[in-house]
């Protein structure tokens, strides 16, 4: 079943211009009628739902395109096709979840010793130990970058008070 752009846009909750943008990026495909009008297969609605859900999680469109490129284009993806995509994405999603949990758990104190305005965080980075690892929020960066485990959180010595630097 083929749908007109306005029908797809309404059903998917996006603007027609979004459909054109997704198509320009190669995320979705259309065919042209004899009158040179676009038509989308009905399963495009599922692709758009996947794109929008992925974007909500902060996954870049380039990464989404890589995943969609692995789905069949000549026919609607089957449950097996989607399961294969899910297996491929599982470790990436697990890593994102770990980073989000770390951000949530550390946000009240700081953003993983990445403030860059202090030479040392008296709570979790005494003596600027993490500064030797490089710039940015070192505890929230993926552990796969070969640096030390950022999940260890140093605490101030019992009874000590942090200085205001």
ZIHU-V261687 format. One record per backbone hydrogen bond with DSSP energy under -1.0 kcal/mol. NH is the residue of the N-H (numbers start at 0). CO is the residue of the C=O. If there is no record, write none. Layout:
# ZIHU-V261687
[[NH,CO] [NH,CO]]
This chain:
# ZIHU-V261687
[[2,39] [7,3] [8,4] [9,5] [10,6] [11,7] [12,8] [13,8] [18,14] [19,15] [20,16] [21,17] [22,18] [23,19] [24,20] [26,21] [30,38] [32,36] [35,32] [38,30] [39,2] [41,0] [43,40] [44,41] [46,42] [47,43] [48,44] [49,45] [50,46] [51,47] [52,48] [53,49] [54,50] [55,51] [56,52] [57,54] [58,53] [63,59] [64,60] [65,61] [66,62] [67,63] [68,64] [70,67] [81,77] [82,78] [83,79] [84,80] [85,81] [86,82] [87,83] [88,84] [89,85] [92,88] [93,89] [94,90] [95,91] [96,92] [97,93] [98,94] [99,95] [100,96] [101,97] [102,98] [103,99] [104,100] [105,101] [106,102] [109,105] [111,109] [124,120] [127,124] [132,129] [137,135] [138,111] [139,136] [144,141] [145,142] [159,156]]
